[in-house]
Amino acid sequence: MQLTESDEQRQLRRSVRRFLAEKSPLPVVRRLMDTQAGYDGAVWRQAAEQLGLPALAIPEQYGGAGFSFVEQAIVLEELGRALYSGPYLASAVLAAGAVLRSGDEQAAKDLLPGIAAGSVVATLAFAEDSGSWDAATANTLTAVPDGTGFVLSGHKSFVPYGHVADLVLVVGRTGAGLSLFAVRGDAVDRTALSTLDQTRKLARLEFHEVPARLVGTDGGAGEVLAATLDAAALALAAEQLGGAQAALDMAVAYAKEREQFGRPIGSFQAIKHRCADLLLELENTRSAVLYASWALAEDSAEVPVLDVPLPDAPPPAVADPADACPPGPDPLLLAVPVPVLGIPAAPPASVVPDKPAVPPFPVSASGPMVPPNPVAEGLEPPTSVCVPVWSCPLSSS
């Protein structure tokens, strides 16, 4: 696993950020929120033709670029940062991912090149009226063989960009179980739904004996959908990471500009601590997204994120952080300086629990401690605060 971005990945991030800043600034996002389609088709085509974004994680033999989910997560983070309103999640993550994971080679050859080129907007129709993404609730849409294929009857709700999709991958129930089907978007009755998040349009789809093509094996969609939904959960986490980073950047910029009592509010201790707390949470999220992206790209057994312990079987608790370390040297308490308002912090320093902590301020197991009023005590306002983090040293063995 690579913990830092490569030059190529950094260039990808810069290119996507520059493109979105030019083509999808916030005033444009607000305007598109009030349109029926919810996105700009010309910008979507440019993203496909100039940057190849829909093709990024699709294998080259199907018209894609052949990169992994690690690179796709970078794109998703930048899309979330810009609040981009377009069908990337629906088409490039949900629909393309479902086709790839189905194991249907012919369907992949037929369906993926259009998705990769951006000429086909695709989506995945799974949820029903309850809004649940649990496979046990997918019961209302039935699929019946008709000799040459299947016909679908029923409905699906909360379908991302279902009202404009050219291709719909829909989950139906046959006698063999849950199965995945491909349907032309204009073959179903579509109604746009009112949504809380107006940057991502949803639709209700009605199927009245609609002809459909089986993708994968009859009754074999369960595992395909489970893996696709794991990827979707990670994709949403990457988007939210980008949005959180943008929110923090805006807050820090405002704290530098807004003045109270003749000084920027960012110089006050309470604001500094709040920004430091937000930065810690953001970096924790970034680490989780990075690791999960790598695990998904490597097809690791750690990927399933929806298999959480039941309420009556909680995970074992760790009474003391030191107990989590393997046998070996005593654990260290790291005093990690966190930069405040973008000012670089000093390098981390290790602290043995029974010895004094290092400057600029002491640290305790309950959190960072700073003087209540550094200016009144004749000290410079802190550019960073120390946050306690337990670290397990390498065993001597």
Secondary structure, DSSP 8 states (H G I E B T S, - for coil): --SS--HHHHHHHHHHHHHHHHH--HHHHHHHHTSSS-S-HHHHHHIIIII-TTTTTS-GGGTS----HHHHHHHHHHHHHHT--SSHIIIIIIIHHHHHHHT-HHHHHHHHHHHHHTSS-EEEE---TT----GGG--S-EEEE-SSSEEEEEEEEEEETTTT-SEEEEEEEETTEEEEEEEEGGGSEEEEE--SSTTS-EEEEEEEEEEEEEESSTT-HHHHHHHHHHHHHHHHHHHHHHHHHHHHHHHHHHHHH-EETTEEGGGSHHHHHHHHHHHHHHHHHHHHHHHHHHHHHTT-TT---S----TTS-----SSGGGGS-SSS--EEEEEEEESTT------EEE-TTS---SSS-EETTEE---S-TTTTT----SEEEEEEEE------
